[in-house]
């Protein structure tokens, strides 16, 4: 793509970085065929190619930008399917980050949108606050008729079941290996996950302990900063990243770590990008690179250990066909495709894949709260493809996907919960 930035514009490091990214785009359109929003709307402005064009305009000619531009860029899921398809290696996710940061400065948001984003940024990264919000939301439904459409739609996403807050992550803790220790790792306990699905961290620790891994949890690293980052809350994102980096760096210096393990793929994609995000911070840049290099999805770590040694000798009663939903942040963000399927099959499950498994389910962090109409359409399409597999259960590697797709007659559990079940743990619920 040809660009026409002025010398003054290129003096801005972000615009200089964007210029390099934009020049890699050759307008081939391969990305269009795999973009979930374009598939739904058929509007070029809802495709990666169209958004790249608009992002160039945002940076090059900010005086021409309107709320319509912001609407179509906001409607991007950030699923990164386009990056898997792109033959030119266009760094779309970082271009999107830069464009959204500049766009937030140019186009004022509606009052409702501002309030929604501020509330999400203040509440969801803090597990206790988030759980309290879920409780209050049930009361809020009684008065939903008086709320703006966006807030009314968000209330429909609140889970019907309130769970106990996951104690893992609330304080510093060490979970020793059950057998001879072979590795020592830090686990990101997460924020929303602790309120929505506390059993995931418990399953993760049980499996790793059986495999000879000591697991360390640092309370300061309670959030990766992804949510704040993606909704434009830059200060909150930076504070979360800084806290996590310093906590893990301290653990590396004092006890040593073989890896930093993440069991929510959206968070893993974020942590693996810390090195890039903090490259211009003289204090945090070297720590961020160290952490990014050490970060692994839980499936990557299990694959390096002797899973066979902990599996039960006979299949678990009730174990049946499992459909694997590949979270976008795992398959497109971290380029982990077949590994979870292989682990599930090794654990004894009959694993199938739905059609169009590369397409997003519509969760995308808090996208389903901010863009409920599009999210619901993508959810319906994904559930239809999962139903056609004839599976009794669904496995996924990200809490957002699990909450988006879970249904009474088609339960969705984390991949590590299936492995825990197959190695002597409780049946997921």
N, C-alpha and C positions, 0 to 999 in steps of 0.2 A: 504494500500500500504506500502510495506517495504521501508525504507529509510536508507541511509548510510552516513549521514552527519558527518563530523569530529567535534571534540570539538571546534576547532577554528571557523568553520563555524557556529555552533550553538551559538557562542558568539554574533553573529549578531542577534539582536531582530527580524528583518524581516524574516530571515531564520528559526529561532526558531518558529515563528508563522506559517510559511509555513509548517514546519515539522509536527506540530500538525494537520494541515488541511489535508496534504497528507496522513497521517496515517488513516484517516477516510474513504478514498476511498477503496472499496472492489472490484472494477473492474466489477461490475454487468452488466454494459452496459445499464441500464434503460435510462440513459441520451441521448443515441444515437438516440432513436426513436423520441425525441422531439427537436433535434438540427437542426435548419434551414439550416446551412451550410452543415452538413452531409447529410441531405435529398437531397440537390442539387448535391453534388459532389460524395457521396458514399465513400469518402476517410476517413479512420479512423483518420488521422491527422487533419481532419476538424471536429472532434467530441470532446465533453468535455473529454471523457475518454482518447483519444489520446493526447489532449492538456495538460491534467494533467500529463501524462507520460513525455511529452516534457518539461513541466515546472519543473518537478523534475530534469530532466537532466540539465536544465538551471542553477538551483541553486546548484546542487550537483557536476556537472562536466562541468563547464563553458568552459573549453578548447575544448570541443567537439561540441560546438554550431556553427551552420552555418546560412547563410542567409535563407536557406530553413526552418529552425526552426522558425525564425522570421516571415516568410511569412505566415505560417499556424496559428501562434498565433495572428498575426495582423488580420487575416481573421475572428477571433472570433468577433461576434457582441456585446458581453456583454449583450445579451438579458435576460439572467438568467433563461431561460426556463428549463435548466438542474437542477437548484436549486429547482424548483417546483416538478420535477420528482424524484430527488434523494432520496432514502429511508434511506441513511446513514447520511444525513445532512451535506454533504461536503460543506464547505464555499468557493465555487468556485470563487465568485467575488473578495474576498480579496486575494486569491491565485493568481488570474489573475493580480491584481494590483501589487502585490509583484514581480511576474515573469516579467511583462512588465517593471517595474522600473529597474530591474537587466539587462534585455535584452537590454534596451536602452543604457546601459553602455558598453555592450559587442559587439554588432553588429552595425557597421556603416551603416547608411541609405544612400540611393542614394541622389544625390544632389536635384533632383526634390522632393523627399519625404520630405527632410529636409525643403526645401523652402515652400512646401505646409503646413506642420505642423506649421512652424513659422508664416506664414501669417494668418492661421486660428486662432492661439492663440492670435495674436496681434489685429485681426480685429473683429471677431464675438462676443466676450464678451463685446464689446463696441458698443452700438446700433447705434450711429451716424456714426461711421466708417463703420459699416456693411451696413448701408443704402447707404453710399457713394460707397462702393464696388459694391453693386448691380447695381448702375448707371453706374459705370465704366465697369462692366462686359458686359453690352450691347454693348459698344464700342469694348471691347476685343474680342467679337465674330467675328468681322470683320477680326481679325488677328489670329484666332484660328488655322488656318492651319499651322502656324509657331510654335505652342506651343507643348510641350510634351503631350503625350496621356492622362496622368492623369489630367493635367490642362484643356485640351480640354474637357474631360468628365465632369469635375466639372462645366464648363461654362453652360452645358446643364441643370444643376440643378437650375440655377438662375431663380427666379420667373418672369413671364411675366409682372406682375402688380407691380408697385412701389407705396407703400402706404406712407401716412404721418407718421412720427415718432411719436410713442405714447408719449404724454407729461407725462403720469403717470410713475413715476420712474425717471424723469429728475431732480426733486427736492423734498425735504421733503414736505409731504402733509398729511392732515387729512381729511377724508371723513366721516362726521357724519351720524349716523343712522337716517333713516326717521321717525322712531317711537321710542317708549321707548327703550333705549339702554339696551341690554341684554349681549353683549360681546364686547370686544375691541381686535382687532387682528392686526398684521402686515402682509402685503402682499408683497411677493417677486415679483417685477414687471418684472424681467427677463431681458435678453439682446437681444438675437436673436428675441424673440417673440415681442419685442417692435417695431422692424423694419418690421417683416413679417406679424403680425396679431394684430395690436394695439387694435382691438375691443374686444379681449378676456379679457384684464384687465378691460375695461369699463364695460363689462357685469358682471364680477365678483363683482365689487364694487356695481353696481346697485342692484344685487340680495342680497348681504350681507346687504346693507343699508336698503332694504325693510324688511329684517328679523330682524332688530334691532341691527345690528353689526356696530360698528365704525371701520373704516379701516384706518390704518396708513401705509404710504409708506416712507421708508428711502432711499434716493438717494445713500448713501454709499453702501447699499446692492443691487447693481445693477446686480450682477452675482454670481451664486452659486459656480463657479469654476469647474464644471463638465467637460466642454469641454477641458480645459487645463489639467485637471487630466488625462483624458482618452487618450490624445495624447502625454503624457509624459512631458508636460510643468509644472514640479513640482513647480517651483518658482512662476509662474503666478497663479497656482491653490491655493497655500498657501496664496498669497496676497489677492485673491478674498475671500477666506474663512475667513481670519482674519478680513477684512473690514466688511463683513456681520455679523460676530459674535459680533464684538464690537458695531456695530450700533444697533443690536437687543438687546444686553445686556443693552445698554444705555436706550433704550425704555422700557425695563422691569423694570429697576431701577427707572425711572422717572415717567412713566405713567401707568405701569403695562400692561401686555398682557395675554389674555386668550389662544392665540394660534399664531403660525406663519403659515400663509396660503400660499400654493404653488399651482398654477394652471397649471404648466407644470410638468408632472409626472417624467420626467427625472431629473429635478431639485429637486423635492421632495425626490426622492430616494437618491440623493446626500446629501441633508440637513439632512435627517434622519440618515445618516451614519457619520455625523460630530463627534459624540461622540466617535466612533471607530477610525476614522481617526486621531483625535487630542489627543488621549488618552495619548500619551507620551510628550505632550507639557504642562509644568507645569503652564504656564499662561492661556492657552486657554482651557485646558481639562475640567474644571468644567463648563465653559460657553458653550462649545460645547455640553456637555451632556444635559445641560438645554435646549438649542435650539433644539437638536434632539428630546428630549422628548416632546417639545411643538409643533413640526412641524406636520401639517396635510395637506392632499390633500383637495382641496376645496370641493370635494364631501363628505368627512368625516365631515366637519364642517356643511354643509347644512343638512346632515342627522340628526344632533343633534338639529336642529331648526325646527320651525313650517312651513315647506314648504307649506302645504295646505293653510295656511292663506293668502298667497300672490298670489296664482294661479288665473287666470281669470276664471270666472264662466262657460264660454263656450269655446270649442276648438277654437284655432286660425285658421282662414281661410288659407288653403294651408298646414296645418300640416298633415303629412302623415307618411308612413312607414319609420322608421329610422333603419339603420344597425349600431350596436354598435361594433366598433373596439377597442379591449382592448389593450392599449399600454403595451408593455413588462415591462416597468419600473413601471407600475401601478399594473399589475396582478402578475408578478414574483418578481419585486423589492420591492414593498410595500405590496404585498399579498391582494390587493383590487380587488375583482373579480366581485361580483354581485351588489355591491352598486350603481354604476352609472346606470346600467340597471333599478334598482328599482326606482331611482329618475326620470329617463326619463319616465318610465311608470306612475309614480305618477303625472308627469306633463302633462299626457294625450297623449303621443306618442305611436304608435304601434311599438314596438322595436323587432328586430330580430337579431340573431347572425349568422355570417358566419361560414362555416365549417373550421376546423383547426384554430380556433380563437387564439390558444396558440402560433402560429408561428409568427415570426417577419415580419414586412412589409419592412425591409431593411433600414430604416432611421438610427436608432441607433446613435444619436448625429450627428457626421460628417462622419460616416461610409460610407454614400452614396456618399460623396465627395472623400474619400480615397480608397474606394473599389467599384467603380461604377458598374462594371460588375455583381458582386454578388448582390449588392443592387437592380439593375434593374430586375434581375431574381426573387428575393423575392417580389418586388413590383408587378410584373406581376401576380404572383401566388395569392397574396393577393387581387388584384383588380378583378381577375377572381372569387374568392370566394365571394367577396362583390357583384359583378354583379348578381350572382346566387340567391341572397336573394330577388331580385326584389325591393329593397329599393330605395327611391328617394333621401335620404340624408344619410350621415354617421356621427356618433358622435364619438369623440375620446377625450382623456384627455391629449394629449401631442402635442406640436407645431411641433416637428419633424415628427410625423406620419401624422399630418394634411397637412403639406407641401408635404410630400412624396406621399400621396394618392389623394390629391385634383384634381378633374377633372371637366371640364366645365359641363358635363352632370351628374356628381355625386359629388356634393359639399360636402366637409368635414368640419364640424364645431366643436368647442369645446362643450362638454357636458353642460357647464355653459351657453353657448350662447342659447342653446335650452331651458334651464330653464328660462333664462332672457326673451326670446320670449314668453314663456307660462305664464309669470307673468307681462306682460305689456310692455316689452322692444321691440326694433325694430326686424324685421325679419333679421336673420343673412345674411351676404353677403360676 
